[in-house]
Amino acid sequence: MSLYSNDSRRASPWSLSNVRWFAVDWHILILAGILIGVGMLFLSAMDGAEDAHLRMAGGVNFAGHREKVLLTAPLILVGMLLRPSWVKRYAPLIYMGSIALLFAVMFIGNERNNARRWIQLPKFDLQPSELAKLGLILILARILSSNRLEKGKDWIAPLMAAALPVLLVAAQPDLGTAMTLVPITLGMLYLAGARGRVLAGLVAMGFLVGAGAHSAGLVKDYQWRRVETWAASYQPDDLIAMRNGSGYHQYQARLTIGNGDLWGRGLGQGVANGAGHLPERDS
């Protein structure tokens, strides 16, 4: 069902007078609002910690996050009111814009933790890899809207569109975010009608490419250690042995779950937060 009445298809990108408000995806707005609210609640609970070890672990700037929410939350509604035809028409520009930002962050981005992932702006920092997720979804939707993936050549355009941002994000280096683009691509291909065995073949090929990249020395040591740590973390003794090194995050996560059980210990009373074990409390 269209969000707009038939007499407004050639109007501006949006027109509030012609919006069919019952067709708005209110559940998306509600879920987004809940997620934002819960996130702000937890940040508020951690804000204002006065203990020295918490200040050393990094303070929480709740007021700064509140400004960001007030600035960006209206964009969610604006995005939902855009005409689908307008979004489809400009999807290539949005995608290319996100790719341009991924290139730009390599040169003008701030280096943090040995990676360039952020572009510093006056009020907040911009992470181009997050915009790349939106750009990838839009360009894949446009490509796959007229592509049934019935022939081998039909796969070239969507896979090339996905490969570019994956490689650019991995080069920052940000392997974790790069890997999140993979299930996005697989999900879009599945919704477009791709067969399960073909997708399984792509996943297997991805593992082979990763193994080949490691053998060729293209995968950094710390990136490969993450894979090894993930595999070893299922053995309790191994995880305990790695708790102060590569297994720090997995160990702290399980420690938190074990101490908090189903309902937790209370806002701001978590073990990791109270003991100053969160290296990035503000994120």
Secondary structure in CASP SS format (residue, H / E / C, confidence):
PFRMAT SS
TARGET T0000
AUTHOR 0000-0000-0000
METHOD secondary structure of the structure
MODEL  1
M C 1.00
S C 1.00
L C 1.00
Y E 1.00
S C 1.00
N H 1.00
D H 1.00
S H 1.00
R C 1.00
R C 1.00
A C 1.00
S C 1.00
P C 1.00
W C 1.00
S C 1.00
L H 1.00
S H 1.00
N H 1.00
V E 1.00
R C 1.00
W H 1.00
F H 1.00
A H 1.00
V C 1.00
D C 1.00
W H 1.00
H H 1.00
I H 1.00
L H 1.00
I H 1.00
L H 1.00
A H 1.00
G H 1.00
I H 1.00
L H 1.00
I H 1.00
G H 1.00
V H 1.00
G H 1.00
M H 1.00
L H 1.00
F H 1.00
L H 1.00
S H 1.00
A H 1.00
M H 1.00
D C 1.00
G C 1.00
A C 1.00
E C 1.00
D C 1.00
A H 1.00
H H 1.00
L H 1.00
R H 1.00
M H 1.00
A H 1.00
G C 1.00
G C 1.00
V C 1.00
N C 1.00
F H 1.00
A H 1.00
G H 1.00
H H 1.00
R H 1.00
E H 1.00
K H 1.00
V H 1.00
L H 1.00
L H 1.00
T H 1.00
A H 1.00
P H 1.00
L H 1.00
I H 1.00
L H 1.00
V H 1.00
G H 1.00
M H 1.00
L H 1.00
L C 1.00
R C 1.00
P H 1.00
S H 1.00
W H 1.00
V H 1.00
K H 1.00
R H 1.00
Y H 1.00
A H 1.00
P H 1.00
L H 1.00
I H 1.00
Y H 1.00
M H 1.00
G H 1.00
S H 1.00
I H 1.00
A H 1.00
L H 1.00
L H 1.00
F H 1.00
A H 1.00
V H 1.00
M H 1.00
F H 1.00
I H 1.00
G C 1.00
N E 1.00
E E 1.00
R E 1.00
N C 1.00
N C 1.00
A E 1.00
R E 1.00
R E 1.00
W E 1.00
I E 1.00
Q E 1.00
L C 1.00
P C 1.00
K C 1.00
F C 1.00
D E 1.00
L E 1.00
Q C 1.00
P H 1.00
S H 1.00
E H 1.00
L H 1.00
A H 1.00
K H 1.00
L H 1.00
G H 1.00
L H 1.00
I H 1.00
L H 1.00
I H 1.00
L H 1.00
A H 1.00
R H 1.00
I H 1.00
L H 1.00
S C 1.00
S C 1.00
N C 1.00
R C 1.00
L C 1.00
E C 1.00
K C 1.00
G H 1.00
K H 1.00
D H 1.00
W H 1.00
I H 1.00
A H 1.00
P H 1.00
L H 1.00
M H 1.00
A H 1.00
A H 1.00
A H 1.00
L H 1.00
P H 1.00
V H 1.00
L H 1.00
L H 1.00
V H 1.00
A H 1.00
A C 1.00
Q C 1.00
P C 1.00
D C 1.00
L H 1.00
G H 1.00
T H 1.00
A H 1.00
M H 1.00
T H 1.00
L H 1.00
V H 1.00
P H 1.00
I H 1.00
T H 1.00
L H 1.00
G H 1.00
M H 1.00
L H 1.00
Y H 1.00
L H 1.00
A C 1.00
G C 1.00
A C 1.00
R C 1.00
G H 1.00
R H 1.00
V H 1.00
L H 1.00
A H 1.00
G H 1.00
L H 1.00
V H 1.00
A H 1.00
M H 1.00
G H 1.00
F H 1.00
L H 1.00
V H 1.00
G H 1.00
A H 1.00
G H 1.00
A H 1.00
H H 1.00
S H 1.00
A C 1.00
G C 1.00
L C 1.00
V C 1.00
K C 1.00
D H 1.00
Y H 1.00
Q H 1.00
W H 1.00
R H 1.00
R H 1.00
V H 1.00
E H 1.00
T H 1.00
W H 1.00
A H 1.00
A H 1.00
S C 1.00
Y C 1.00
Q C 1.00
P H 1.00
D H 1.00
D H 1.00
L H 1.00
I H 1.00
A H 1.00
M C 1.00
R C 1.00
N C 1.00
G C 1.00
S C 1.00
G C 1.00
Y H 1.00
H H 1.00
Q H 1.00
Y H 1.00
Q H 1.00
A H 1.00
R H 1.00
L H 1.00
T H 1.00
I H 1.00
G H 1.00
N H 1.00
G H 1.00
D C 1.00
L C 1.00
W C 1.00
G C 1.00
R C 1.00
G C 1.00
L C 1.00
G C 1.00
Q C 1.00
G C 1.00
V H 1.00
A H 1.00
N H 1.00
G H 1.00
A C 1.00
G C 1.00
H C 1.00
L C 1.00
P C 1.00
E C 1.00
R C 1.00
D C 1.00
S C 1.00
END
